[in-house]
Amino acid sequence: MPLRLYGLLVLALTLAGCAKKEEAQVELPPEAVAQIEAQVIPPPNAPAGAPIQERLVGAVHPQMTELLLRFEQQFGRMPTNIWEFSGRMMDSLPAAPPGMRYEIDPAEKAVKLVPNTQ
């Protein structure tokens, strides 16, 4: 009998320890967010007076941004979308990390990696 009770106790403790834990999402303070954003490579030819709401928030892809500037120089305009840009300037668009996509920021004339929700 005590062996059966001991077995039930071990089983109950094991099952209690196997429960999936909730992942805590920590929101960074504004100072930390500003420090992270400052580490992103600044895009070339970024107009200083462009309103913030016109800019995309994301990491600049330097090689594709360089190709974007070549596109503008060659065709005299910015591409209408990322697909026109990649079709004319690259063999294929590099794979973006999960949950991310490439987007052209016309205010800064840069190609950025942004979340899919934007």
N, C-alpha and C positions, 0 to 999 in steps of 0.2 A: 504493500500500500504506500509507504513513504517513497518508494522508487517511482511509482506512478505519479504521485504528487510532485516530486522533484522534476519529472519529465514534463508535466504540464506547466510548471513554473518556468522552465527553460524555454519551452515553446512560446509561452506568452511574452516573455522578455525579448525573444528573437523577433517575433512579429511586430512588437511595439517599436523596436529599433529599425525596422525595415521601411517604415513609413516615409514617403517622399517628402522632402523638406521644401518649404516655400523659398524661392530665391528672392532675396531682398534686393530691390532696385534702389540704388543709391543715387540721389540727384546731386550733381557736383555744384559747388558754390560758384558764383559768377567769376571769381578770380581764377579758379582752376580752368573754367571754360575758356576764358580769355587767353590763358597761358597755352592751352592746347591749340587754339586757333592761331596764335602767333607763330607756332612751329610749322604751320603749313607754308609751303613755298609760295611767295607772293607772285601773282600772275603778272606777266609782262604787259606793259601799256595800260595798267589799271587806272582809270580816271579817278582822281582823288575826290571829286565832288559827286560821284554817282550815289544816288540814294540807296540806303541799305536794303530796302524792300525789293529793289530790282536785282540784287545780287543773290546768287544761289549759295547756300551754306554747304560746303563740302570741301574735300581735299582736291587740290589742283593736280592734274596729271601732266607733268612737264613735257614729256615727249609728244603727247597728243595736242597739247596747247601750242607747241612749236609748229606742228603740222596745220593746226587751225589758222595760225597767222600766215602760213604759206598759202593756204586756201584763199584767205582774204586778199592777199597780194596778187595771186594768180587770177582770181575771178572777179575781183573788185567789190566783193560783198561777203557777208557772213552766210554760212549755209543755213538752210531753213530748218534743218534738224540734224541729229547725230547720225542718222542713216545716210543722208546725202553726203555728209562730211566723210564718213568712213568708206562709202562707196567710191568716192573720187580720190581719196588720199591714202587709203590703206588697202591691203589685201583682205583683211578681216578685222573686226572690232575685237580687242582682247576681252577675255572673259572677266566679268566683274565679280567681286566677292559676293557670297550669298546675301540677299537682301539689299544689294546696292545696284546702281546703274550709272552709266555715263550720261552726262547732260552738258550742253553748251551754255555757258553763262555769257550772254551777249553784253552785259554791262562791263564785265572785266575782260572780255575776249579770251576766255579760258575754258578748257574742258575739265569738268570736275566730276568726282565720284560722289554721288549723293544717295541717300536712302530711297528705296522704292516708294515711300509714302509721300515724297515731295512732288 
